[in-house]
Amino acid sequence: MNVDKAIRTRRSVREYKDLPVEDEKLRQILLAGTYAPSAMNNQNRIIVAITGETAKEKLNAAVEAEASEETRKRICARNGGVFDFFYGAPALIAVLSTDVLYPEADCATAIENMALAALDLNLGSCWINQLTRTQNAKVKSIFKRFGVSEDAVIYGCLAVGYAATEPEKKDKGGKVIIVR
Ligand SMILES: Cc1cc2nc3c(=O)[nH]c(=O)nc-3n(C[C@H](O)[C@H](O)[C@H](O)COP(=O)(O)O)c2cc1C
């Protein structure tokens, strides 16, 4: 898919088919993340793809256990009464960094790269914020078990899977100024 088309047609997908993401496609998406720019090319990102049902369930339960009542209600309301902070997507990709300069930006560039790569592979995605900068001890211990160092901070996640519904593609109205 041409880059312009990918940028202009990508939309957040919040309903997924009960189908796994093929290993080769997942690898391509993760590779796209690693090619994203980072401040001074620090490459201090750690990209963790979680596809196992047990790991996903444990993460979801850990987030639900610490969610405020308001957040719990909001997340349950958008998933037919069930708490699922990544919409039942078959893959959740967390992006962490150990950097101190611009780690949030370093992770954001990777997340957008992966969202566009997913689209190119006919997959949908949605940025997920519930783990961002989390201090949730259970979540941190789960990531430690994944092999992530304790100083790494999660700056964002991407849910990835086959879209069950086509998201609406309204035009966007961002402000742009060209100075000549
Ligand atoms: C930093 C950031 C955090 C976001 N967090 C969430 C989230 O937790 N859950 C969610 O459903 N969408 C989340 N989104 C997706 C936005 O809601 C979405 O990009 C926005 O509504 C525009 O829609 P579009 O992606 O379809 O163009 C997030 C997006 C960004 C950039």
The ligand as an SDF file (V2000), in Angstrom:
LIG
                    3D

 31 33  0  0  0  0  0  0  0  0999 V2000
   -1.5930    8.8300   22.8860 C   0  0  0  0  0  0  0  0  0  0  0  0
   -2.8590    8.1350   22.4470 C   0  0  0  0  0  0  0  0  0  0  0  0
   -3.5630    7.3560   23.3640 C   0  0  0  0  0  0  0  0  0  0  0  0
   -4.7110    6.6690   22.9580 C   0  0  0  0  0  0  0  0  0  0  0  0
   -5.3320    5.8180   23.8430 N   0  0  0  0  0  0  0  0  0  0  0  0
   -6.4170    5.1060   23.4590 C   0  0  0  0  0  0  0  0  0  0  0  0
   -7.0190    4.1430   24.3230 C   0  0  0  0  0  0  0  0  0  0  0  0
   -6.5690    3.9000   25.4470 O   0  0  0  0  0  0  0  0  0  0  0  0
   -8.1210    3.4920   23.8860 N   0  0  0  0  0  0  0  0  0  0  0  0
   -8.6530    3.7260   22.6550 C   0  0  0  0  0  0  0  0  0  0  0  0
   -9.6660    3.1070   22.3180 O   0  0  0  0  0  0  0  0  0  0  0  0
   -8.0820    4.5890   21.7910 N   0  0  0  0  0  0  0  0  0  0  0  0
   -6.9780    5.2820   22.1570 C   0  0  0  0  0  0  0  0  0  0  0  0
   -6.3560    6.1340   21.2830 N   0  0  0  0  0  0  0  0  0  0  0  0
   -6.8790    6.2670   19.9150 C   0  0  0  0  0  0  0  0  0  0  0  0
   -7.5570    7.6140   19.6940 C   0  0  0  0  0  0  0  0  0  0  0  0
   -8.7680    7.6610   20.4170 O   0  0  0  0  0  0  0  0  0  0  0  0
   -7.7980    7.7790   18.1730 C   0  0  0  0  0  0  0  0  0  0  0  0
   -6.5580    7.7580   17.5080 O   0  0  0  0  0  0  0  0  0  0  0  0
   -8.5360    9.0550   17.8640 C   0  0  0  0  0  0  0  0  0  0  0  0
   -9.8480    9.0140   18.3690 O   0  0  0  0  0  0  0  0  0  0  0  0
   -8.6110    9.3230   16.3520 C   0  0  0  0  0  0  0  0  0  0  0  0
   -9.2270    8.2390   15.6870 O   0  0  0  0  0  0  0  0  0  0  0  0
   -8.4790    7.3920   14.5500 P   0  0  0  0  0  0  0  0  0  0  0  0
   -7.3270    6.6640   15.1870 O   0  0  0  0  0  0  0  0  0  0  0  0
   -9.5230    6.4380   14.0580 O   0  0  0  0  0  0  0  0  0  0  0  0
   -7.9880    8.3140   13.4880 O   0  0  0  0  0  0  0  0  0  0  0  0
   -5.1960    6.8160   21.6300 C   0  0  0  0  0  0  0  0  0  0  0  0
   -4.4680    7.5870   20.7270 C   0  0  0  0  0  0  0  0  0  0  0  0
   -3.3020    8.2280   21.1150 C   0  0  0  0  0  0  0  0  0  0  0  0
   -2.5000    9.0150   20.0960 C   0  0  0  0  0  0  0  0  0  0  0  0
  1  2  1  0
  2  3  1  0
  2 30  2  0
  3  4  2  0
  4  5  1  0
  4 28  1  0
  5  6  2  0
  6  7  1  0
  6 13  1  0
  7  8  2  0
  7  9  1  0
  9 10  1  0
 10 11  2  0
 10 12  1  0
 12 13  2  0
 13 14  1  0
 14 15  1  0
 14 28  1  0
 15 16  1  0
 16 17  1  0
 16 18  1  0
 18 19  1  0
 18 20  1  0
 20 21  1  0
 20 22  1  0
 22 23  1  0
 23 24  1  0
 24 25  2  0
 24 26  1  0
 24 27  1  0
 28 29  2  0
 29 30  1  0
 30 31  1  0
M  END
$$$$
